[in-house]
């Protein structure tokens, strides 16, 4: 999962970014509305966390501009404001969910997972593909009913594939969701991760679609 975090409070932004990375999310952080608006309009994200009280450009205006530009990514508004009118304004501007400060980081993580799952057209939080089961709310995988042990990079690839099971996930989409922007990425590193996953879940479950990317399919038989 690739998250855009737009928050001007350095302490909150740092704690959230650290938490998101512990949960194996890829995170970009902007500390003002102008930069956040630019990133949201020019980069690809699965979800955004947006503060309303931002410098340079207010969060509500950032959201309006994203929607005006046709950006449909789910947006979770994060704010200290507690008036009902503020919430209504946020939802009218195109917000998908709302969390008030102070908050529990774990709640934010679960809400983000739910937003991404629903954005991919998945109503149930437990997503199955053959013997593989993904709990999209808690972030865990099982294979044949047993917990599946994955590295952080393997988890990022497999969660992206199972959220779009049966569909080709472009290679560039996977790379963007596996590595932070400043990571030094070897040209064949994604192929290495996919090879490791095939050994763990079965080679036939991850198809290579040459020139495009990869597709997760149920194992036959």
Residue frames as qw, qx, qy, qz and C-alpha x, y, z in Angstrom:
[[0.000, 0.888, 0.459, 0.000, 0.00, 0.00, 0.00],
 [0.420, 0.193, 0.005, 0.887, 1.30, 3.45, -0.92],
 [0.221, -0.810, -0.503, 0.208, 0.15, 6.28, 1.34],
 [0.247, 0.531, -0.006, 0.811, 0.35, 10.04, 0.94],
 [0.438, -0.633, -0.500, 0.396, 0.50, 11.73, 4.36],
 [0.171, 0.598, 0.080, 0.779, -0.12, 15.50, 4.35],
 [0.583, -0.730, -0.339, 0.111, 0.41, 16.82, 7.88],
 [0.256, 0.793, -0.216, 0.509, 2.23, 19.94, 9.06],
 [0.607, -0.697, 0.309, -0.222, 2.73, 18.86, 12.69],
 [0.394, 0.571, -0.720, 0.029, 6.19, 17.29, 12.56],
 [0.300, -0.268, 0.830, -0.387, 5.61, 15.14, 15.65],
 [0.756, 0.250, 0.419, -0.436, 2.32, 13.67, 14.38],
 [0.699, 0.605, -0.297, -0.240, 3.68, 13.20, 10.87],
 [0.174, 0.555, -0.805, 0.115, 6.81, 11.47, 12.14],
 [0.452, -0.118, 0.794, -0.389, 4.91, 9.09, 14.42],
 [0.786, 0.396, 0.249, -0.404, 2.37, 8.22, 11.72],
 [0.575, 0.644, -0.478, -0.160, 5.02, 7.71, 9.05],
 [0.038, -0.437, 0.875, -0.205, 6.97, 5.43, 11.39],
 [0.614, 0.085, 0.659, -0.426, 3.83, 3.44, 12.21],
 [0.761, 0.533, -0.020, -0.371, 2.85, 3.13, 8.55],
 [0.424, 0.607, -0.670, -0.051, 6.30, 1.84, 7.63],
 [0.286, -0.256, 0.871, -0.307, 6.16, -0.70, 10.47],
 [0.701, 0.308, 0.514, -0.387, 2.93, -1.89, 8.87],
 [0.534, 0.018, 0.677, 0.507, 4.84, -2.25, 5.57],
 [0.370, 0.865, 0.332, -0.069, 3.22, 0.75, 3.88],
 [0.513, 0.186, 0.162, 0.822, 5.21, 2.91, 1.50],
 [0.133, -0.857, -0.398, 0.300, 4.81, 6.54, 2.65],
 [0.355, 0.413, 0.099, 0.833, 5.37, 9.96, 1.10],
 [0.284, -0.687, -0.477, 0.469, 5.07, 12.92, 3.48],
 [0.204, 0.565, 0.173, 0.780, 4.22, 16.55, 2.71],
 [0.310, -0.398, -0.548, 0.667, 4.19, 19.21, 5.44],
 [0.173, 0.397, 0.090, -0.897, 2.11, 21.82, 3.60],
 [0.632, 0.502, 0.483, -0.340, -0.93, 21.95, 1.35],
 [0.425, 0.747, -0.327, -0.393, 0.88, 23.11, -1.78],
 [0.062, 0.445, -0.884, -0.129, 3.29, 20.17, -1.82],
 [0.435, 0.121, 0.850, -0.271, 0.56, 17.75, -0.81],
 [0.619, 0.610, 0.209, -0.449, -1.71, 18.92, -3.62],
 [0.355, 0.675, -0.565, -0.315, 1.13, 18.56, -6.14],
 [0.121, -0.268, 0.956, -0.021, 2.01, 15.03, -5.00],
 [0.515, 0.295, 0.715, -0.371, -1.63, 13.94, -5.02],
 [0.593, 0.688, 0.057, -0.414, -2.07, 15.22, -8.58],
 [0.412, 0.707, -0.544, -0.184, 1.18, 13.87, -10.05],
 [0.029, 0.328, -0.936, 0.123, 1.93, 10.61, -8.19],
 [0.690, -0.195, -0.569, -0.403, -0.05, 7.39, -7.74],
 [0.149, -0.262, 0.741, -0.600, -1.26, 6.49, -4.24],
 [0.294, -0.311, -0.898, -0.105, -3.64, 3.92, -2.80],
 [0.360, -0.792, -0.492, 0.023, -4.89, 6.30, -0.11],
 [0.250, 0.507, -0.200, 0.800, -4.19, 9.72, 1.42],
 [0.433, -0.627, -0.520, 0.386, -4.23, 11.01, 4.98],
 [0.218, 0.547, 0.162, 0.792, -4.97, 14.73, 4.88],
 [0.235, -0.453, -0.488, 0.708, -4.91, 17.31, 7.69],
 [0.164, 0.848, 0.470, 0.184, -7.30, 20.24, 7.28],
 [0.213, -0.961, 0.010, 0.174, -5.24, 22.92, 9.04],
 [0.800, 0.077, 0.211, 0.557, -2.34, 23.10, 6.60],
 [0.138, -0.692, 0.127, 0.697, -0.09, 26.03, 5.72],
 [0.080, -0.247, 0.593, 0.762, 0.02, 27.53, 2.20],
 [0.480, -0.111, -0.542, -0.680, -3.10, 25.74, 0.98],
 [0.590, -0.217, 0.496, -0.599, -5.87, 24.60, 3.39],
 [0.269, -0.078, 0.959, 0.048, -6.53, 20.87, 3.45],
 [0.514, 0.530, 0.587, -0.331, -10.12, 21.27, 2.31],
 [0.418, 0.781, -0.191, -0.423, -8.94, 23.16, -0.77],
 [0.072, -0.442, 0.864, 0.228, -6.30, 20.49, -1.46],
 [0.411, 0.202, 0.881, -0.116, -9.06, 17.89, -1.46],
 [0.501, 0.709, 0.277, -0.411, -11.29, 19.97, -3.72],
 [0.262, 0.734, -0.487, -0.394, -8.46, 20.39, -6.22],
 [0.233, -0.211, 0.942, 0.116, -7.68, 16.65, -6.20],
 [0.473, 0.438, 0.741, -0.189, -11.29, 15.84, -7.00],
 [0.397, 0.803, 0.002, -0.445, -11.44, 18.61, -9.62],
 [0.129, 0.623, -0.701, -0.323, -8.37, 17.07, -11.25],
 [0.850, 0.127, -0.370, -0.353, -10.10, 13.67, -11.33],
 [0.228, 0.341, -0.850, 0.332, -8.03, 12.07, -8.56],
 [0.749, -0.335, -0.308, -0.481, -10.25, 9.39, -7.04],
 [0.466, 0.137, -0.772, 0.411, -7.91, 8.03, -4.36],
 [0.545, -0.675, -0.496, -0.031, -9.62, 7.45, -0.99],
 [0.174, 0.531, -0.303, 0.772, -8.95, 10.27, 1.47],
 [0.572, -0.558, -0.552, 0.241, -8.97, 10.07, 5.26],
 [0.007, 0.792, -0.076, 0.606, -9.22, 13.52, 6.85],
 [0.657, -0.289, -0.483, 0.502, -7.23, 13.97, 10.04],
 [0.035, 0.614, 0.014, 0.789, -8.05, 17.07, 12.05],
 [0.185, -0.132, -0.669, 0.707, -8.43, 18.60, 15.50],
 [0.360, -0.087, -0.071, -0.926, -11.63, 20.32, 14.49],
 [0.077, 0.168, 0.953, -0.238, -14.71, 18.82, 16.12],
 [0.426, 0.345, 0.197, -0.812, -17.60, 20.79, 14.66],
 [0.638, 0.350, 0.685, -0.031, -20.19, 18.89, 12.63],
 [0.454, 0.853, 0.036, -0.255, -20.08, 21.60, 9.97],
 [0.047, -0.702, 0.662, 0.260, -16.36, 20.90, 9.41],
 [0.477, -0.038, 0.875, 0.073, -17.10, 17.22, 8.87],
 [0.575, 0.648, 0.470, -0.172, -19.91, 17.99, 6.45],
 [0.262, 0.876, -0.269, -0.303, -17.63, 20.34, 4.51],
 [0.235, -0.492, 0.811, 0.211, -14.98, 17.62, 4.30],
 [0.528, 0.216, 0.821, 0.016, -17.38, 15.01, 3.02],
 [0.487, 0.799, 0.244, -0.252, -18.88, 17.43, 0.51],
 [0.116, 0.815, -0.481, -0.301, -15.37, 18.11, -0.79],
 [0.784, 0.365, -0.474, -0.164, -14.87, 14.39, -1.39],
 [0.158, -0.481, 0.797, -0.329, -13.49, 12.88, 1.83],
 [0.673, -0.044, -0.694, -0.252, -14.08, 9.18, 2.42],
 [0.702, -0.456, -0.507, 0.206, -13.48, 8.99, 6.16],
 [0.096, -0.812, 0.153, -0.555, -12.71, 11.21, 9.14],
 [0.737, -0.288, -0.478, 0.382, -10.54, 10.79, 12.27],
 [0.208, -0.937, -0.004, -0.280, -10.31, 13.33, 15.07],
 [0.469, 0.333, -0.549, 0.606, -7.14, 14.29, 16.94],
 [0.153, -0.530, 0.833, 0.046, -6.06, 12.90, 19.35],
 [0.885, 0.192, -0.213, -0.367, -6.31, 9.45, 17.80],
 [0.748, -0.331, 0.567, 0.096, -4.89, 5.95, 18.08],
 [0.128, 0.553, -0.648, -0.508, -2.48, 5.16, 15.27],
 [0.226, 0.032, 0.969, 0.089, -3.79, 1.60, 15.05],
 [0.416, 0.619, 0.558, -0.364, -7.27, 2.94, 14.29],
 [0.288, 0.747, -0.264, -0.539, -5.90, 5.04, 11.44],
 [0.053, -0.335, 0.887, 0.314, -4.12, 1.98, 10.00],
 [0.313, 0.292, 0.900, -0.086, -7.30, -0.11, 10.10],
 [0.386, 0.738, 0.294, -0.469, -9.36, 2.66, 8.52],
 [0.177, 0.652, -0.525, -0.517, -6.81, 3.02, 5.71],
 [0.156, -0.099, 0.963, 0.195, -6.86, -0.71, 5.02],
 [0.367, 0.521, 0.726, -0.260, -10.66, -0.63, 4.87],
 [0.318, 0.770, -0.028, -0.552, -10.65, 2.34, 2.47],
 [0.088, 0.497, -0.743, -0.439, -8.18, 0.62, 0.13],
 [0.259, 0.125, 0.958, 0.009, -10.12, -2.65, 0.24],
 [0.389, 0.660, 0.538, -0.352, -13.39, -0.92, -0.65],
 [0.223, 0.740, -0.289, -0.566, -11.68, 1.13, -3.36],
 [0.044, 0.310, -0.884, -0.347, -10.73, -2.18, -4.97],
 [0.660, -0.043, -0.375, -0.649, -14.37, -3.31, -4.92],
 [0.489, -0.020, -0.854, 0.179, -13.94, -5.82, -2.08],
 [0.536, -0.606, -0.111, -0.577, -16.73, -5.89, 0.50],
 [0.902, -0.403, -0.146, 0.044, -15.36, -8.69, 2.71],
 [0.171, -0.875, 0.451, -0.041, -12.25, -8.01, 4.76],
 [0.624, -0.297, 0.712, 0.128, -11.13, -11.65, 4.34],
 [0.580, 0.635, -0.292, -0.418, -10.01, -12.16, 0.75],
 [0.776, -0.160, 0.605, 0.084, -9.36, -15.67, -0.56],
 [0.544, 0.625, -0.443, -0.344, -7.49, -16.82, -3.64],
 [0.753, 0.161, -0.638, 0.022, -7.34, -20.61, -3.70],
 [0.741, -0.355, -0.485, 0.298, -5.59, -21.79, -0.51],
 [0.350, 0.108, -0.221, 0.904, -4.35, -18.25, 0.20],
 [0.244, -0.818, -0.517, -0.069, -6.31, -16.04, 2.60],
 [0.306, 0.254, -0.167, 0.902, -5.64, -12.37, 3.34],
 [0.238, -0.748, -0.552, 0.281, -7.18, -10.52, 6.26],
 [0.321, 0.587, 0.159, 0.726, -7.30, -7.02, 4.80],
 [0.382, -0.864, -0.111, -0.308, -8.30, -5.52, 8.15],
 [0.717, -0.650, 0.207, 0.142, -5.44, -6.98, 10.19],
 [0.266, 0.820, -0.480, -0.164, -2.93, -7.41, 7.36],
 [0.468, -0.387, 0.795, 0.001, -2.14, -11.10, 7.89],
 [0.625, 0.326, -0.558, -0.438, -1.87, -13.94, 5.36],
 [0.699, -0.200, 0.659, -0.192, -2.70, -17.62, 5.77],
 [0.475, 0.372, -0.686, -0.406, -1.92, -20.53, 3.45],
 [0.620, -0.119, -0.766, -0.119, -3.96, -23.71, 3.88],
 [0.627, -0.686, -0.316, -0.191, -5.17, -22.36, 7.21],
 [0.740, -0.385, -0.144, 0.532, -1.70, -21.69, 8.63],
 [0.064, -0.934, 0.055, 0.347, 0.00, -18.29, 9.13],
 [0.771, 0.491, 0.083, 0.397, 2.23, -17.39, 6.19],
 [0.489, -0.674, 0.073, 0.549, 5.56, -15.84, 7.13],
 [0.551, 0.707, 0.212, 0.388, 6.61, -13.07, 4.77],
 [0.439, -0.162, -0.072, 0.881, 9.28, -10.39, 4.68],
 [0.129, 0.643, 0.252, -0.711, 8.13, -6.79, 4.44],
 [0.182, 0.402, -0.512, -0.737, 8.83, -6.60, 0.72],
 [0.078, -0.139, -0.956, -0.246, 7.09, -9.93, 0.07],
 [0.078, 0.562, 0.704, -0.427, 4.05, -8.71, 2.02],
 [0.172, 0.577, -0.036, -0.798, 3.85, -5.51, -0.02],
 [0.200, 0.215, -0.737, -0.609, 3.90, -7.39, -3.32],
 [0.106, -0.246, -0.961, -0.062, 1.46, -10.11, -2.27],
 [0.110, 0.565, 0.570, -0.586, -1.03, -7.71, -0.67],
 [0.239, 0.485, -0.249, -0.804, -1.06, -5.63, -3.86],
 [0.212, 0.098, -0.861, -0.451, -1.63, -8.74, -5.98],
 [0.062, -0.351, -0.924, 0.138, -4.42, -10.20, -3.84],
 [0.178, 0.545, 0.343, -0.744, -6.31, -6.90, -3.65],
 [0.491, 0.535, -0.271, -0.631, -6.45, -7.08, -7.47],
 [0.489, -0.116, 0.861, 0.075, -6.61, -10.85, -7.78],
 [0.594, 0.489, 0.635, 0.071, -7.36, -12.07, -11.27],
 [0.348, 0.935, 0.066, 0.001, -6.19, -8.79, -12.79],
 [0.735, 0.281, -0.103, 0.608, -2.78, -7.90, -14.16],
 [0.349, -0.894, -0.044, 0.277, -0.89, -5.57, -11.84],
 [0.560, 0.771, -0.179, 0.245, 1.63, -3.56, -13.88],
 [0.776, -0.011, -0.302, 0.554, 5.25, -3.93, -12.89],
 [0.176, 0.425, -0.159, 0.873, 5.60, -0.20, -12.27],
 [0.581, -0.594, -0.125, -0.543, 2.61, -0.24, -9.93],
 [0.897, -0.327, -0.253, 0.154, 4.27, -2.94, -7.87],
 [0.600, 0.194, -0.229, 0.742, 7.60, -1.15, -7.78],
 [0.103, -0.557, 0.044, -0.823, 5.93, 2.06, -6.57],
 [0.719, -0.532, -0.065, -0.442, 4.18, 0.18, -3.78],
 [0.923, -0.145, -0.249, 0.254, 7.19, -1.90, -2.71],
 [0.623, -0.003, -0.149, 0.768, 9.98, 0.67, -2.46],
 [0.138, -0.848, -0.206, 0.468, 10.17, 4.09, -0.85],
 [0.490, 0.870, 0.050, 0.011, 11.04, 6.81, -3.35],
 [0.017, 0.869, -0.495, 0.020, 14.63, 7.15, -2.19],
 [0.849, -0.240, 0.471, 0.032, 15.37, 3.43, -2.17],
 [0.109, 0.580, -0.696, -0.408, 18.24, 2.13, -4.32],
 [0.854, 0.178, 0.361, -0.330, 16.41, -0.47, -6.42],
 [0.291, -0.287, 0.810, 0.421, 18.19, -3.16, -8.39],
 [0.424, 0.227, -0.442, -0.757, 16.72, -3.73, -11.85],
 [0.579, -0.059, -0.763, -0.279, 15.68, -7.33, -11.15],
 [0.076, -0.144, 0.733, -0.660, 14.77, -7.00, -7.47],
 [0.678, 0.051, 0.145, -0.719, 11.02, -7.35, -8.10],
 [0.782, 0.220, -0.530, -0.243, 11.62, -10.60, -9.96],
 [0.304, 0.229, -0.824, 0.420, 13.60, -11.90, -6.98],
 [0.367, -0.048, 0.531, -0.762, 10.72, -11.09, -4.61],
 [0.787, 0.162, -0.133, -0.581, 8.18, -12.76, -6.91],
 [0.631, 0.265, -0.729, 0.009, 10.40, -15.85, -7.14],
 [0.041, 0.150, -0.796, 0.585, 10.52, -16.08, -3.33],
 [0.577, 0.063, 0.296, -0.758, 6.73, -15.74, -3.14],
 [0.770, 0.224, -0.441, -0.404, 6.26, -18.49, -5.70],
 [0.424, 0.200, -0.846, 0.254, 8.32, -20.83, -3.54],
 [0.140, -0.027, 0.677, -0.722, 6.13, -20.01, -0.54],
 [0.572, 0.268, 0.359, -0.688, 2.62, -20.11, -2.08],
 [0.701, 0.293, 0.641, 0.109, 3.09, -22.16, -5.25],
 [0.253, -0.230, 0.452, 0.824, 4.62, -21.11, -8.55],
 [0.094, 0.423, 0.762, 0.481, 1.35, -21.52, -10.45],
 [0.106, -0.778, -0.555, 0.276, -0.43, -18.86, -8.38],
 [0.045, -0.797, 0.081, 0.596, 1.56, -15.91, -9.71],
 [0.715, 0.506, 0.391, 0.283, 1.41, -15.56, -13.48],
 [0.271, -0.449, 0.252, 0.813, 3.90, -13.45, -15.40],
 [0.517, 0.761, 0.392, -0.022, 2.19, -11.44, -18.13],
 [0.621, -0.073, 0.234, 0.745, 5.14, -10.51, -20.29],
 [0.197, 0.367, 0.267, 0.869, 5.48, -6.84, -21.08],
 [0.383, -0.669, -0.283, -0.570, 2.84, -5.95, -18.47],
 [0.300, -0.551, 0.522, -0.578, 3.25, -7.36, -14.97],
 [0.115, 0.051, -0.972, 0.197, 1.93, -10.10, -12.71],
 [0.633, -0.270, -0.222, -0.690, -1.44, -11.65, -11.91],
 [0.235, -0.183, 0.862, -0.411, -2.50, -13.68, -8.85],
 [0.693, -0.006, -0.443, -0.569, -4.75, -16.62, -9.71],
 [0.804, -0.335, 0.374, -0.318, -6.08, -19.60, -7.72],
 [0.123, -0.385, 0.899, 0.168, -4.00, -22.77, -7.89],
 [0.711, 0.098, -0.449, -0.533, -5.62, -25.38, -10.13],
 [0.676, -0.042, -0.734, 0.034, -6.80, -28.59, -8.59]]
